Amino acid sequence: MNPYRRATLLCSVGLGTTLTFASSHWLLAWMGLEINTLAITPLMAQHHHPRAVEATTKYFLTQATAAAMILFASTTNAWMTGEWSINDLSNPIASTMFMAALALKIGLAPMHFWMPEVLQGLDLLTGLILSTWQKLAPLALIIQTAQTIDPLLLTLLGISSTLVGGWGGLNQTQLRKILAYSSIAHMGWMIIVIQYAPQLTLIALGTYIIMTSAAFLTLKMSLTTKISTLATTWSKSPILTSTTALVLLSLGGLPPLTGFMPKWLILQELTKQDLPIIATAMALTALISLYFYLRLLYAMTLTISPNMINSTTPWRTQTTQTSLPLALFTTAALGLLPMAPAILMLTT
Amino acid sequence: MAVSKTTLKTLFGVYGVIHRQTLLLPSTLRCSVILSSRSIYERDYRRPGQPPDTRWPWQKIQFDFSKGVEGIKKHIGLLKDEFVQRWTGPEGRPLIDHMLEQTRVQWEFRGPESLSQWVVSSDQEIGGRSEAYIKLGKNNTTCMLYGTLCSTPPRDGETRYSGYCTLRSKQPLASFDRKKYYDWSSFNTLHMRIRGDGRPWMVNMSAETFFSHQRDDIYSYFLYTRGGPYWQDVKIPFSKFFLSSRGRIQDDQHVLWLDKVKSIGFTLGDKADGPFQLEIDFIGLCSDLAHTEEFAYELYKRNPEV
């Protein structure tokens, strides 16, 4: 793509999210979401492959539907209460409709069906933008209105997302689909605690972005999109293979890695709120997700697949891809747990 | 009958009513009614020279109770298998199989039930005179596609060219006739053991499409057979397949994505009238690690910026 066009589109994507962040009026927030959707559409379809165009079309249709529902919810709220302010979402019908629309936007179960197919049709960098940046604006709106939304709805969305994210990712061999289901599960964790402690949602979002970025950039560096080719990365870059193994464990939420922080804090908060059953259910669903992360780890590091090369290949030409973002995200994905008190203090 | 339907439509002026004819009403009413709920791409094939089928959908129903019961049993069984397969691994096989496999035999002809997965077609569909049949070969171990090619076009006033026959695999179906796809992303080469008659065949593969105008997209490559009594091992990398749509090679080429393959087919259309035969032992896939080409055809910008 022409670099000027790509820069314009990326700036528009950033503008849309920032507009939603900065808005206190529903119409402006909706506009930001629409700018976001429209700007990322050409980025998704830039490769002109039918599967990319299919993914773009599906994404556009779901996001446009969600945006239309948001507009409808906000106008219903304005009609009933006379308020356009985001913080004054007091009508129950409007708030439920709004939550359903935003669940569709970020791919919460049961509105998650578009996510694996869309991610599968995209290249890894666009998939990364979709999984991380595109979640910011809708989550910002959810955080602002969480107190007015039915708690049962939020709990159901959260638990079903973690369940679906775990079960759905179990029998996949395509890595982008696995990361899509991982995204659905992580969104579930963010939503379940939003009504009790929004700062934990922010922490979960931040750590999710860091870990997912590390995962996507690793796959981009080793040019793998399925488990069988992932299994041959050890000969190309042993250090990357070992750090990726740790990033996968971090995604699974194992201590002492960064991914443990949001899960621990969320489970602690749920227990404090006298919700032990929900906390137990969330912990058990995390185990299902952990299974497919471990499966990736097993394929990558603990076994040696049939391969022509039986040793590492130091003579491979150096990659032209920049490795600084990967290094930063990997370090952050592995080493931020000791900073948990500081991060908590920053977000409260 | 047609007149009474037309009168009905004229009276009500309803858009999107189920019918097979496009109707243009007088200018006073100013409404043109496309009267089919299905797109033109999904309608039953109309053989050139034949009148369109104008029956209402309920007139085409053939109700059979015993068939219905068998169908329910079959589909519930398939659904149960799908649930049980998930415990084993992706596609019902353990993950270690997915990681270790470098070859897979996708189709082999070892009994009469193997032929039911294939569909034979020739230009008889459009009124031509070619004939094509399949049967099991010697000892029920191979598939024999044989027949006669005739390139005389049918005299229906519409068709100008004729003379083809094709063997195509049926799309795999899950329970309740949901479409399934083959995931061949672990492989990069098609491996077949065939015994031909020296004619040039084409191997066609179709993948999952989303838009209706991609319905006829096919990825093709040539299959030159040697003839003679000796078997031929043919290995075609998937990077060599080029895109064509309705028989026309497309300018904007792209590689075949292997994660959702619908079917494979063999076509003969070499304009040489006479008998033909193709014997297939198996069709398999293999992962050739030495073949690193992603796509064999370079794309040039048609209007480069200077």
Interface residues (C-beta under 8 A of the other chain):
Chain A: H48 H49 P50 R51 V53 E54 T57 K58 Q120 L170 N171 Q172 T173 Q174 T225 K226 I227 S228 A231 R295 A299 T303 S305 P306 N307 M308
Chain B: R86 G89 P90 E91 L95 H98 M99 L100 Q102 D183 S185 S186 T209 F210 F211 Q214 D217 D252 H254 W257 D259 S287 L289 A290
